[in-house]
Amino acid sequence: MQFITLSFLSQFIHPLLMFGLYAYLIYTAYLGFQVRRTHNAESDARKVLVKGKYPNRLFQSGAIVLAVMTVGMFGGVVSTYLGAGEILAIPYLFVGLGMTALIAVSTALIPLMQQGQIWARNIHISLNVTLLFLFSWQVLTGLQIVQELLS
């Protein structure tokens, strides 16, 4: 009978964390959509939407996404190195690093958005939509990696 080692188990922390983050990112996208609806709504509908405090909730949620994604990316690289003894230059790694860069740039645009810069808001939304698509690909690819670890 083979014992499960701590280094083997540690390789599953990153996938579990990232899967949870993916679900949370979808929730954050929902909040962003609600903020957009609030900005574009007519006066009566807007009054209802304002009660949801979507901008504040989105700001807090986005900060959590930034922190967890950054820590999760770092943890994924470290756990890969500890488990395999090397860091493989595979698309999964480069997409993950790119996603971390996208979320950092997206977050950096927030002060400009607060000043009313429409171009910053449009870039912020575009980056986050791209991030969501890349994250979807990461989840599928990550599940394949987990299957390899289990076999």
C-alpha positions in Angstrom: 0.0 0.0 0.0 1.3 3.4 -1.0 1.1 6.3 1.4 -0.1 9.6 0.1 2.6 12.2 0.7 2.2 15.8 1.8 3.9 17.0 -1.4 1.4 15.0 -3.5 -1.6 16.4 -1.5 -0.2 20.0 -1.8 -0.5 19.7 -5.6 -4.3 19.8 -5.2 -4.5 23.0 -3.2 -3.9 25.1 -6.3 -6.6 23.4 -8.4 -9.1 23.6 -5.6 -8.3 27.3 -4.9 -8.5 28.2 -8.6 -11.7 26.3 -9.1 -13.3 28.3 -6.2 -11.8 31.5 -7.6 -13.3 30.7 -11.1 -16.8 30.5 -9.5 -16.1 33.7 -7.6 -14.9 35.4 -10.8 -18.2 34.6 -12.4 -20.0 36.2 -9.4 -17.7 39.2 -9.8 -18.6 39.4 -13.5 -22.2 39.4 -12.5 -21.6 42.4 -10.2 -19.8 44.2 -13.0 -22.7 43.6 -15.3 -25.0 45.0 -12.6 -22.8 48.1 -12.3 -23.0 48.6 -16.1 -26.8 48.2 -15.9 -27.0 50.8 -13.1 -25.0 53.3 -15.2 -27.2 52.8 -18.3 -30.6 52.5 -16.5 -33.5 54.9 -16.7 -34.3 56.8 -13.5 -36.9 54.4 -11.9 -34.9 51.3 -12.7 -31.7 53.0 -11.6 -33.2 53.8 -8.2 -33.8 50.1 -7.7 -30.4 49.1 -8.9 -28.6 51.6 -6.7 -30.0 49.9 -3.6 -27.9 46.8 -4.6 -24.7 48.8 -3.9 -23.1 47.0 -6.8 -20.1 49.4 -7.2 -19.0 48.8 -3.6 -19.5 45.1 -3.9 -17.7 44.9 -7.2 -14.7 46.9 -5.8 -14.4 44.5 -2.8 -14.9 41.4 -4.9 -12.4 42.6 -7.5 -9.8 43.1 -4.7 -10.3 39.6 -3.5 -10.0 38.2 -7.0 -6.7 40.1 -7.5 -5.3 38.8 -4.2 -6.4 35.2 -4.6 -5.3 35.0 -8.3 -1.8 36.4 -7.5 -1.3 34.1 -4.5 -2.8 31.2 -6.4 -0.5 31.7 -9.3 2.5 31.8 -7.1 1.3 28.8 -5.1 0.7 26.9 -8.3 4.3 27.5 -9.5 5.7 26.5 -6.1 3.6 23.4 -5.8 4.6 22.3 -9.3 8.2 22.8 -8.5 7.9 20.9 -5.2 6.0 18.0 -6.9 7.9 17.7 -10.1 11.2 19.2 -9.3 11.0 21.6 -12.3 8.8 24.2 -13.9 7.6 23.1 -17.3 7.3 25.8 -20.0 3.8 24.8 -21.1 0.9 27.0 -22.3 -0.9 26.5 -19.0 1.9 28.3 -17.2 2.1 31.2 -19.6 -1.7 31.7 -19.7 -1.7 31.8 -15.9 1.1 34.3 -15.8 -0.7 36.4 -18.5 -4.0 36.3 -16.5 -2.2 37.6 -13.5 -0.8 40.5 -15.6 -4.3 41.2 -17.1 -5.9 41.4 -13.6 -3.1 43.7 -12.4 -3.6 46.1 -15.4 -7.4 45.9 -15.0 -7.1 46.9 -11.4 -4.7 49.7 -12.2 -7.4 51.2 -14.4 -9.8 51.7 -11.5 -8.6 55.2 -10.4 -9.0 56.4 -14.0 -12.5 54.9 -14.1 -13.4 56.7 -10.9 -12.3 59.9 -12.6 -14.8 59.2 -15.3 -12.5 58.1 -18.1 -14.7 56.0 -20.4 -11.8 54.6 -22.3 -10.4 53.1 -19.1 -13.8 51.5 -18.3 -14.0 50.0 -21.8 -10.4 48.6 -21.5 -11.2 47.3 -18.0 -14.3 45.5 -19.2 -12.4 44.1 -22.3 -9.6 42.8 -20.1 -11.9 41.2 -17.7 -14.0 39.5 -20.4 -10.7 38.2 -21.9 -9.7 37.1 -18.4 -12.9 35.1 -18.0 -12.4 33.3 -21.3 -8.8 32.5 -20.4 -9.8 31.3 -17.0 -12.4 29.0 -18.6 -9.6 27.5 -20.7 -7.4 27.2 -17.6 -10.1 25.3 -15.8 -10.4 22.7 -18.6 -6.6 22.4 -19.0 -6.1 22.2 -15.3 -8.6 19.4 -15.0 -6.5 17.5 -17.5 -3.4 18.1 -15.4 -5.2 16.9 -12.3 -6.2 13.7 -14.1 -2.6 13.1 -15.0 -1.6 13.6 -11.4 -4.2 11.0 -10.3 -3.1 8.4 -12.8 
